[in-house]
């Protein structure tokens, strides 16, 4: 083997191949970081169309929104939020989740339109939350509605 080729493969005298591998690993790490930032900052409607990423995105959405619902429910149970405030926050969170998960702009839809769409499984919950928010005579248990909203989000497919 010629000396030039041997030096190219093994590196200059006094240098270890460890530095080459370390540099390559660092380069791969930087590329992976940029790819991760690109995917994380991508809008939901694009992420729903990428094979392989769509399931992870859906799981992350369910986790994040269920955590938000749990927080709202706990704040209501601790007395920080009234029943009206908690049910309004739960309804808003559920509608935002439906928009992020499906692309349907549920925040702006009337209840009967939701009931007639692909979002129909969420309509009874939204109706109960609306009743708790706007009907002062309602005896709805907002803590229970919060738990049911969290379960609806966790089971959404």
N, C-alpha and C positions, 0 to 999 in steps of 0.2 A: 504494500500500500504506500503510495507517495506520501511524503512528510506533510505536504500542504493539506491533503485530504484527511490525514490522521489528525492534524491540528484542528481542522474544521469540525470534525466529529467529536473529538474529545475536549476541544476548547484550547485556548492558549495555555502554555505551561503556567502552573500556579493557580489556575482557575478550576473550580469543581463544576461538574455537570449539574450540581444542585442549584446553582445560580440560574442556569438555563431553564430548568424545570420550575423554579420559583418565579421567574419572569413570565413564563407561559401561563402558570396558574394565576398570577396576578392579572394578566391580560384577559383570561377567561372570566375571572371574577368581575372585572370592570364591565365587560360585555354583558354578563348576566345582570349586573346592577342596572345598566341602562335599559335592558329588556324588561326588567321588573318595573322600573319607573314608568316606562311606556304603557305597560299593561294596566298598572294600578291607576293611572290617570286617564285611561280611556273611558269614554262615555258608556253607560250601561247598554245602550242599544247596539253598540259594536261588540261588546263583550258577550252578549247573548248569542252572537252569530259565529263565534270562534270555537271550533271543535276542541274539546279538551279543557278549555278555559271556562266554558259555559257552566259546567256543573260546579266547579270550584267557586265561580262568581255567585251562583244561586245559593250555595251553602253559606258563603260569607254574608250575602244579603239577609238571608233568614236569621243568621246568628246576630248580626248587628241590629236589625229591627226588633227581634225578640228581646234583646238586651235593653233596648230603649223602652219597649212596652213594660218590661219588668221594672225598670226604674220609675216610670210614671205610676205604675200600680203601687209600688212601695212608697212613693212620695204621698200618694193618696192615703194609704194606710197609716202613714206617720202623721197625717193631718196637715201636710204642707199644701195640698191641693184639695179644693172642694170637689164634690161629685161632678159638678158641671165642668170645672176646669179639667179634671182628669179625663172625663169622657170626651171632651173636645180634643185633648191632646192625643188620646188613644185613637180617635177617629182620624185625625190628621196623620198620625203615624201609619195607621193601616192603609189609608189611601196613598200615602207616599210609597209605602212598600209595594202596593199593587202596581203603581206606576213604574217603579224601578224593576220589578220582577217581570212585568209583562209588556211594558211599553205603552199600555193604555193609560191615557191621562185621567185616571180615576179621581184626581183632586177636583176636577171640574164637572164630573158627571152627577146627574140626579140619581137617586136611589133606584127608581124603577128602570132606568137605563142600565145601571150596574146589574140589576137582577135579570135583565134580558140579554146580558153579554157573557163572555167567558169568565167574568168576575163574579158570576152568580153565587158561588159558595160563600163569598164575603158579604153578600147583601143582608142576611139576617143579623150578622154582627154589627154592621154599619147602622141598621135600623134600630137595634137595641141601644147602641151608643148614642144615636141621635135622640132617642126617647129620653135617655138619662141626662142628656145635655139640655134639652129644650123643654121637657115636661116636668114642671116643678112637682106635680103630683105623682111622678114615677117613683116606684119603690125598688128600682133596679139596684142590685148590689154591684157597684163599680169595681170592687176588688175581684169579684167573680168574673165580671166582664173583661177585666184586664187579663186574668188568667186564661180565659177562653180566646181572647185576641192573640195572646202569645202562642197558644197552641195552634190556632189557625195559621199563623205566620210560619211556625216551625214545620207544619205539615203541608204547606203549600208546595205544589209541584209544577 
